[in-house]
Amino acid sequence: MKHQPERTCIGCRNVFAKDEVIRVVSGPTGIVIDYREKLPGRAGYVCPKRDCIQKSLNRENLARALRQKGRLPDPEEFISWLEKSIEDKIRSLIVMSAKAGKLAAGFSAVQDAVEKDRVRMLLFAQDLSAGTKEKLALTPVLMQRQATLFTRDEIGGLLSRELVGLIGITDEGLANAVWKETERLKGLIKISE
């Protein structure tokens, strides 16, 4: 098995695989979240959990790790930046799934894909009726791999359609990537399941 790089969270001081933590960089304008891990400069890593972020910013652990003096962002401001970065990543993964033809959108298409056992993850709109969710006959795996995020209008906009309340991702790799990001988001905000 290939060696996986490890990083230490500045907040809790636990060691994680590099892809499980968020990279934060000291930029010329202050601290920047480097979600794509492409920015140059000294970096620190923090768990995508609210309490770790607050610990790292309140104790000035982040400033010490980045060797930066000056104003640190407010923990709530930092968390909202991170939430936006994660939501943008999820949006891009949904669009990528649609362009690759690895996405079923709308109740009928998702129900058909579920019956054929092609769906690897479900994403429900926040404003979808409870009755629609109950109509789906879900396998035990899909009962575990679902999230509620965005509105019907937002999901529809991503897919160049009007309103879409339900999508099913049919590719295992894309489903895993979206699931990983929704799990990160759950550490920051409450996503209903």
ZADREN-339871 format. One record per residue (C-alpha): x, y, z; residue number from 1. Coordinates in Angstrom, 1 decimal. Example, Ala and Ser with C-alpha at 12.3 -4.5 7.8 and 13.67 -1.06 7.14 Angstrom:
<recs>
<rec><xx>12.3</xx><yy>-4.5</yy><zz>7.8</zz><k>1</k></rec>
<rec><xx>13.7</xx><yy>-1.1</yy><zz>7.1</zz><k>2</k></rec>
</recs>
This chain:
<recs>
<rec><xx>0.0</xx><yy>0.0</yy><zz>0.0</zz><k>1</k></rec>
<rec><xx>1.2</xx><yy>3.5</yy><zz>-0.9</zz><k>2</k></rec>
<rec><xx>2.3</xx><yy>5.8</yy><zz>1.9</zz><k>3</k></rec>
<rec><xx>-0.3</xx><yy>8.4</yy><zz>2.8</zz><k>4</k></rec>
<rec><xx>1.1</xx><yy>11.8</yy><zz>4.0</zz><k>5</k></rec>
<rec><xx>0.0</xx><yy>12.8</yy><zz>7.5</zz><k>6</k></rec>
<rec><xx>-0.6</xx><yy>16.2</yy><zz>9.0</zz><k>7</k></rec>
<rec><xx>-1.2</xx><yy>17.4</yy><zz>12.5</zz><k>8</k></rec>
<rec><xx>-4.3</xx><yy>19.5</yy><zz>13.3</zz><k>9</k></rec>
<rec><xx>-3.4</xx><yy>22.8</yy><zz>14.9</zz><k>10</k></rec>
<rec><xx>-6.5</xx><yy>22.8</yy><zz>17.1</zz><k>11</k></rec>
<rec><xx>-6.7</xx><yy>19.2</yy><zz>18.5</zz><k>12</k></rec>
<rec><xx>-3.1</xx><yy>18.1</yy><zz>17.8</zz><k>13</k></rec>
<rec><xx>-4.2</xx><yy>14.8</yy><zz>16.4</zz><k>14</k></rec>
<rec><xx>-2.6</xx><yy>13.3</yy><zz>13.4</zz><k>15</k></rec>
<rec><xx>-4.7</xx><yy>12.7</yy><zz>10.2</zz><k>16</k></rec>
<rec><xx>-4.2</xx><yy>11.7</yy><zz>6.6</zz><k>17</k></rec>
<rec><xx>-3.5</xx><yy>14.8</yy><zz>4.6</zz><k>18</k></rec>
<rec><xx>-6.8</xx><yy>14.6</yy><zz>2.7</zz><k>19</k></rec>
<rec><xx>-8.8</xx><yy>14.7</yy><zz>5.9</zz><k>20</k></rec>
<rec><xx>-7.7</xx><yy>18.1</yy><zz>7.1</zz><k>21</k></rec>
<rec><xx>-8.0</xx><yy>21.6</yy><zz>5.6</zz><k>22</k></rec>
<rec><xx>-4.9</xx><yy>23.5</yy><zz>4.5</zz><k>23</k></rec>
<rec><xx>-4.6</xx><yy>27.1</yy><zz>5.7</zz><k>24</k></rec>
<rec><xx>-1.9</xx><yy>29.4</yy><zz>4.2</zz><k>25</k></rec>
<rec><xx>-0.5</xx><yy>32.7</yy><zz>5.3</zz><k>26</k></rec>
<rec><xx>-1.0</xx><yy>35.0</yy><zz>2.4</zz><k>27</k></rec>
<rec><xx>-0.1</xx><yy>38.7</yy><zz>1.8</zz><k>28</k></rec>
<rec><xx>-3.6</xx><yy>39.8</yy><zz>2.9</zz><k>29</k></rec>
<rec><xx>-3.8</xx><yy>37.4</yy><zz>5.9</zz><k>30</k></rec>
<rec><xx>-4.9</xx><yy>33.9</yy><zz>6.5</zz><k>31</k></rec>
<rec><xx>-6.4</xx><yy>32.1</yy><zz>3.5</zz><k>32</k></rec>
<rec><xx>-8.1</xx><yy>28.7</yy><zz>3.2</zz><k>33</k></rec>
<rec><xx>-6.3</xx><yy>26.8</yy><zz>0.5</zz><k>34</k></rec>
<rec><xx>-9.0</xx><yy>24.2</yy><zz>-0.2</zz><k>35</k></rec>
<rec><xx>-7.4</xx><yy>23.1</yy><zz>-3.5</zz><k>36</k></rec>
<rec><xx>-4.0</xx><yy>22.9</yy><zz>-1.9</zz><k>37</k></rec>
<rec><xx>-2.3</xx><yy>24.9</yy><zz>-4.6</zz><k>38</k></rec>
<rec><xx>-1.2</xx><yy>28.1</yy><zz>-2.9</zz><k>39</k></rec>
<rec><xx>2.4</xx><yy>28.7</yy><zz>-2.1</zz><k>40</k></rec>
<rec><xx>3.7</xx><yy>29.7</yy><zz>1.3</zz><k>41</k></rec>
<rec><xx>3.8</xx><yy>28.4</yy><zz>4.9</zz><k>42</k></rec>
<rec><xx>0.8</xx><yy>26.3</yy><zz>5.7</zz><k>43</k></rec>
<rec><xx>-0.9</xx><yy>24.8</yy><zz>8.7</zz><k>44</k></rec>
<rec><xx>-3.7</xx><yy>22.2</yy><zz>8.9</zz><k>45</k></rec>
<rec><xx>-6.9</xx><yy>22.1</yy><zz>10.8</zz><k>46</k></rec>
<rec><xx>-9.7</xx><yy>19.6</yy><zz>11.2</zz><k>47</k></rec>
<rec><xx>-13.0</xx><yy>20.5</yy><zz>9.4</zz><k>48</k></rec>
<rec><xx>-14.7</xx><yy>20.6</yy><zz>12.8</zz><k>49</k></rec>
<rec><xx>-16.1</xx><yy>23.7</yy><zz>14.5</zz><k>50</k></rec>
<rec><xx>-14.4</xx><yy>23.1</yy><zz>17.8</zz><k>51</k></rec>
<rec><xx>-10.9</xx><yy>22.5</yy><zz>16.3</zz><k>52</k></rec>
<rec><xx>-11.2</xx><yy>25.7</yy><zz>14.3</zz><k>53</k></rec>
<rec><xx>-12.2</xx><yy>27.7</yy><zz>17.3</zz><k>54</k></rec>
<rec><xx>-9.3</xx><yy>26.2</yy><zz>19.4</zz><k>55</k></rec>
<rec><xx>-6.8</xx><yy>27.0</yy><zz>16.7</zz><k>56</k></rec>
<rec><xx>-8.0</xx><yy>30.6</yy><zz>16.3</zz><k>57</k></rec>
<rec><xx>-8.7</xx><yy>31.4</yy><zz>19.9</zz><k>58</k></rec>
<rec><xx>-5.4</xx><yy>30.2</yy><zz>21.3</zz><k>59</k></rec>
<rec><xx>-3.5</xx><yy>31.7</yy><zz>18.4</zz><k>60</k></rec>
<rec><xx>-2.1</xx><yy>28.3</yy><zz>17.5</zz><k>61</k></rec>
<rec><xx>-2.8</xx><yy>29.1</yy><zz>13.8</zz><k>62</k></rec>
<rec><xx>-0.8</xx><yy>32.4</yy><zz>13.9</zz><k>63</k></rec>
<rec><xx>2.1</xx><yy>30.6</yy><zz>15.6</zz><k>64</k></rec>
<rec><xx>2.1</xx><yy>27.7</yy><zz>13.1</zz><k>65</k></rec>
<rec><xx>2.0</xx><yy>30.1</yy><zz>10.2</zz><k>66</k></rec>
<rec><xx>4.5</xx><yy>32.5</yy><zz>11.8</zz><k>67</k></rec>
<rec><xx>2.2</xx><yy>35.4</yy><zz>11.2</zz><k>68</k></rec>
<rec><xx>1.6</xx><yy>38.4</yy><zz>13.3</zz><k>69</k></rec>
<rec><xx>-1.5</xx><yy>40.5</yy><zz>13.1</zz><k>70</k></rec>
<rec><xx>-5.3</xx><yy>40.0</yy><zz>13.1</zz><k>71</k></rec>
<rec><xx>-6.6</xx><yy>36.5</yy><zz>12.9</zz><k>72</k></rec>
<rec><xx>-10.1</xx><yy>36.0</yy><zz>11.4</zz><k>73</k></rec>
<rec><xx>-13.0</xx><yy>35.6</yy><zz>13.7</zz><k>74</k></rec>
<rec><xx>-13.8</xx><yy>31.9</yy><zz>14.2</zz><k>75</k></rec>
<rec><xx>-17.3</xx><yy>32.3</yy><zz>12.8</zz><k>76</k></rec>
<rec><xx>-16.0</xx><yy>34.2</yy><zz>9.8</zz><k>77</k></rec>
<rec><xx>-13.4</xx><yy>31.5</yy><zz>9.1</zz><k>78</k></rec>
<rec><xx>-16.1</xx><yy>28.8</yy><zz>9.4</zz><k>79</k></rec>
<rec><xx>-18.3</xx><yy>30.6</yy><zz>7.0</zz><k>80</k></rec>
<rec><xx>-15.4</xx><yy>30.8</yy><zz>4.5</zz><k>81</k></rec>
<rec><xx>-14.8</xx><yy>27.1</yy><zz>4.9</zz><k>82</k></rec>
<rec><xx>-18.5</xx><yy>26.2</yy><zz>4.5</zz><k>83</k></rec>
<rec><xx>-18.6</xx><yy>28.2</yy><zz>1.3</zz><k>84</k></rec>
<rec><xx>-15.5</xx><yy>26.4</yy><zz>0.0</zz><k>85</k></rec>
<rec><xx>-16.9</xx><yy>23.0</yy><zz>0.8</zz><k>86</k></rec>
<rec><xx>-20.3</xx><yy>23.9</yy><zz>-0.8</zz><k>87</k></rec>
<rec><xx>-18.5</xx><yy>25.1</yy><zz>-3.9</zz><k>88</k></rec>
<rec><xx>-16.6</xx><yy>21.8</yy><zz>-4.1</zz><k>89</k></rec>
<rec><xx>-19.9</xx><yy>19.9</yy><zz>-3.8</zz><k>90</k></rec>
<rec><xx>-21.5</xx><yy>22.0</yy><zz>-6.5</zz><k>91</k></rec>
<rec><xx>-18.5</xx><yy>21.4</yy><zz>-8.9</zz><k>92</k></rec>
<rec><xx>-18.7</xx><yy>17.6</yy><zz>-8.2</zz><k>93</k></rec>
<rec><xx>-22.4</xx><yy>17.6</yy><zz>-9.0</zz><k>94</k></rec>
<rec><xx>-21.8</xx><yy>19.5</yy><zz>-12.3</zz><k>95</k></rec>
<rec><xx>-19.0</xx><yy>17.2</yy><zz>-13.1</zz><k>96</k></rec>
<rec><xx>-21.2</xx><yy>14.1</yy><zz>-12.5</zz><k>97</k></rec>
<rec><xx>-23.9</xx><yy>15.6</yy><zz>-14.7</zz><k>98</k></rec>
<rec><xx>-21.4</xx><yy>16.3</yy><zz>-17.5</zz><k>99</k></rec>
<rec><xx>-20.0</xx><yy>12.8</yy><zz>-17.3</zz><k>100</k></rec>
<rec><xx>-23.5</xx><yy>11.3</yy><zz>-17.5</zz><k>101</k></rec>
<rec><xx>-23.1</xx><yy>9.8</yy><zz>-14.0</zz><k>102</k></rec>
<rec><xx>-26.1</xx><yy>11.5</yy><zz>-12.4</zz><k>103</k></rec>
<rec><xx>-29.8</xx><yy>10.8</yy><zz>-12.3</zz><k>104</k></rec>
<rec><xx>-31.9</xx><yy>13.9</yy><zz>-11.7</zz><k>105</k></rec>
<rec><xx>-35.5</xx><yy>14.1</yy><zz>-10.7</zz><k>106</k></rec>
<rec><xx>-37.7</xx><yy>11.6</yy><zz>-9.0</zz><k>107</k></rec>
<rec><xx>-38.5</xx><yy>9.3</yy><zz>-12.0</zz><k>108</k></rec>
<rec><xx>-34.9</xx><yy>9.1</yy><zz>-13.2</zz><k>109</k></rec>
<rec><xx>-33.6</xx><yy>8.5</yy><zz>-9.6</zz><k>110</k></rec>
<rec><xx>-36.3</xx><yy>5.8</yy><zz>-8.9</zz><k>111</k></rec>
<rec><xx>-35.4</xx><yy>4.0</yy><zz>-12.1</zz><k>112</k></rec>
<rec><xx>-31.7</xx><yy>4.1</yy><zz>-11.3</zz><k>113</k></rec>
<rec><xx>-32.3</xx><yy>2.9</yy><zz>-7.7</zz><k>114</k></rec>
<rec><xx>-34.4</xx><yy>0.0</yy><zz>-9.0</zz><k>115</k></rec>
<rec><xx>-31.5</xx><yy>-1.0</yy><zz>-11.3</zz><k>116</k></rec>
<rec><xx>-29.1</xx><yy>-0.6</yy><zz>-8.4</zz><k>117</k></rec>
<rec><xx>-27.0</xx><yy>2.0</yy><zz>-10.1</zz><k>118</k></rec>
<rec><xx>-27.2</xx><yy>4.8</yy><zz>-7.5</zz><k>119</k></rec>
<rec><xx>-24.3</xx><yy>5.1</yy><zz>-5.1</zz><k>120</k></rec>
<rec><xx>-25.4</xx><yy>8.3</yy><zz>-3.3</zz><k>121</k></rec>
<rec><xx>-28.6</xx><yy>10.4</yy><zz>-3.0</zz><k>122</k></rec>
<rec><xx>-28.8</xx><yy>14.1</yy><zz>-2.5</zz><k>123</k></rec>
<rec><xx>-32.1</xx><yy>15.6</yy><zz>-1.4</zz><k>124</k></rec>
<rec><xx>-33.0</xx><yy>19.3</yy><zz>-1.7</zz><k>125</k></rec>
<rec><xx>-33.8</xx><yy>21.0</yy><zz>1.6</zz><k>126</k></rec>
<rec><xx>-37.2</xx><yy>22.1</yy><zz>0.4</zz><k>127</k></rec>
<rec><xx>-38.2</xx><yy>18.6</yy><zz>-0.9</zz><k>128</k></rec>
<rec><xx>-41.4</xx><yy>17.3</yy><zz>0.6</zz><k>129</k></rec>
<rec><xx>-41.2</xx><yy>14.4</yy><zz>3.0</zz><k>130</k></rec>
<rec><xx>-43.7</xx><yy>12.4</yy><zz>1.0</zz><k>131</k></rec>
<rec><xx>-41.3</xx><yy>12.4</yy><zz>-2.0</zz><k>132</k></rec>
<rec><xx>-38.5</xx><yy>10.9</yy><zz>0.2</zz><k>133</k></rec>
<rec><xx>-40.8</xx><yy>8.3</yy><zz>1.6</zz><k>134</k></rec>
<rec><xx>-41.8</xx><yy>7.1</yy><zz>-2.0</zz><k>135</k></rec>
<rec><xx>-38.3</xx><yy>5.9</yy><zz>-2.8</zz><k>136</k></rec>
<rec><xx>-37.6</xx><yy>2.3</yy><zz>-2.1</zz><k>137</k></rec>
<rec><xx>-34.0</xx><yy>2.5</yy><zz>-0.7</zz><k>138</k></rec>
<rec><xx>-31.5</xx><yy>-0.2</yy><zz>-0.2</zz><k>139</k></rec>
<rec><xx>-29.7</xx><yy>-0.4</yy><zz>3.1</zz><k>140</k></rec>
<rec><xx>-26.6</xx><yy>1.1</yy><zz>1.5</zz><k>141</k></rec>
<rec><xx>-28.5</xx><yy>4.1</yy><zz>0.2</zz><k>142</k></rec>
<rec><xx>-30.1</xx><yy>4.6</yy><zz>3.6</zz><k>143</k></rec>
<rec><xx>-26.6</xx><yy>5.4</yy><zz>4.8</zz><k>144</k></rec>
<rec><xx>-25.3</xx><yy>7.3</yy><zz>1.8</zz><k>145</k></rec>
<rec><xx>-27.7</xx><yy>10.3</yy><zz>1.6</zz><k>146</k></rec>
<rec><xx>-27.6</xx><yy>14.0</yy><zz>2.5</zz><k>147</k></rec>
<rec><xx>-29.9</xx><yy>17.0</yy><zz>2.3</zz><k>148</k></rec>
<rec><xx>-28.3</xx><yy>20.0</yy><zz>0.9</zz><k>149</k></rec>
<rec><xx>-29.2</xx><yy>23.1</yy><zz>-1.3</zz><k>150</k></rec>
<rec><xx>-32.6</xx><yy>24.0</yy><zz>-2.5</zz><k>151</k></rec>
<rec><xx>-34.5</xx><yy>22.6</yy><zz>-5.5</zz><k>152</k></rec>
<rec><xx>-33.8</xx><yy>25.9</yy><zz>-7.3</zz><k>153</k></rec>
<rec><xx>-30.1</xx><yy>25.7</yy><zz>-6.6</zz><k>154</k></rec>
<rec><xx>-29.8</xx><yy>22.1</yy><zz>-7.7</zz><k>155</k></rec>
<rec><xx>-31.8</xx><yy>22.9</yy><zz>-10.8</zz><k>156</k></rec>
<rec><xx>-29.5</xx><yy>25.8</yy><zz>-11.6</zz><k>157</k></rec>
<rec><xx>-26.5</xx><yy>23.5</yy><zz>-11.4</zz><k>158</k></rec>
<rec><xx>-28.1</xx><yy>21.1</yy><zz>-13.9</zz><k>159</k></rec>
<rec><xx>-29.5</xx><yy>23.9</yy><zz>-16.2</zz><k>160</k></rec>
<rec><xx>-33.0</xx><yy>22.9</yy><zz>-15.3</zz><k>161</k></rec>
<rec><xx>-35.8</xx><yy>24.7</yy><zz>-13.4</zz><k>162</k></rec>
<rec><xx>-36.4</xx><yy>22.7</yy><zz>-10.2</zz><k>163</k></rec>
<rec><xx>-34.7</xx><yy>19.5</yy><zz>-9.2</zz><k>164</k></rec>
<rec><xx>-35.4</xx><yy>18.1</yy><zz>-5.7</zz><k>165</k></rec>
<rec><xx>-33.5</xx><yy>14.8</yy><zz>-5.9</zz><k>166</k></rec>
<rec><xx>-30.3</xx><yy>13.6</yy><zz>-7.5</zz><k>167</k></rec>
<rec><xx>-28.6</xx><yy>10.2</yy><zz>-7.5</zz><k>168</k></rec>
<rec><xx>-24.9</xx><yy>9.9</yy><zz>-8.3</zz><k>169</k></rec>
<rec><xx>-24.2</xx><yy>6.7</yy><zz>-10.2</zz><k>170</k></rec>
<rec><xx>-20.4</xx><yy>6.7</yy><zz>-10.2</zz><k>171</k></rec>
<rec><xx>-18.7</xx><yy>5.2</yy><zz>-7.2</zz><k>172</k></rec>
<rec><xx>-15.7</xx><yy>7.6</yy><zz>-7.3</zz><k>173</k></rec>
<rec><xx>-17.8</xx><yy>10.8</yy><zz>-7.7</zz><k>174</k></rec>
<rec><xx>-20.2</xx><yy>9.5</yy><zz>-5.0</zz><k>175</k></rec>
<rec><xx>-17.3</xx><yy>9.0</yy><zz>-2.6</zz><k>176</k></rec>
<rec><xx>-16.0</xx><yy>12.5</yy><zz>-3.3</zz><k>177</k></rec>
<rec><xx>-19.4</xx><yy>14.1</yy><zz>-2.7</zz><k>178</k></rec>
<rec><xx>-20.0</xx><yy>12.0</yy><zz>0.4</zz><k>179</k></rec>
<rec><xx>-16.6</xx><yy>13.0</yy><zz>1.8</zz><k>180</k></rec>
<rec><xx>-17.4</xx><yy>16.7</yy><zz>1.3</zz><k>181</k></rec>
<rec><xx>-20.8</xx><yy>16.4</yy><zz>2.9</zz><k>182</k></rec>
<rec><xx>-19.3</xx><yy>14.7</yy><zz>5.9</zz><k>183</k></rec>
<rec><xx>-16.8</xx><yy>17.6</yy><zz>6.2</zz><k>184</k></rec>
<rec><xx>-19.7</xx><yy>20.0</yy><zz>6.0</zz><k>185</k></rec>
<rec><xx>-21.5</xx><yy>18.1</yy><zz>8.8</zz><k>186</k></rec>
<rec><xx>-18.6</xx><yy>18.9</yy><zz>11.1</zz><k>187</k></rec>
<rec><xx>-19.3</xx><yy>22.6</yy><zz>10.6</zz><k>188</k></rec>
<rec><xx>-23.1</xx><yy>22.8</yy><zz>10.1</zz><k>189</k></rec>
<rec><xx>-26.1</xx><yy>20.6</yy><zz>10.7</zz><k>190</k></rec>
<rec><xx>-27.2</xx><yy>18.7</yy><zz>7.6</zz><k>191</k></rec>
<rec><xx>-30.4</xx><yy>16.7</yy><zz>8.1</zz><k>192</k></rec>
<rec><xx>-30.4</xx><yy>13.1</yy><zz>6.8</zz><k>193</k></rec>
</recs>
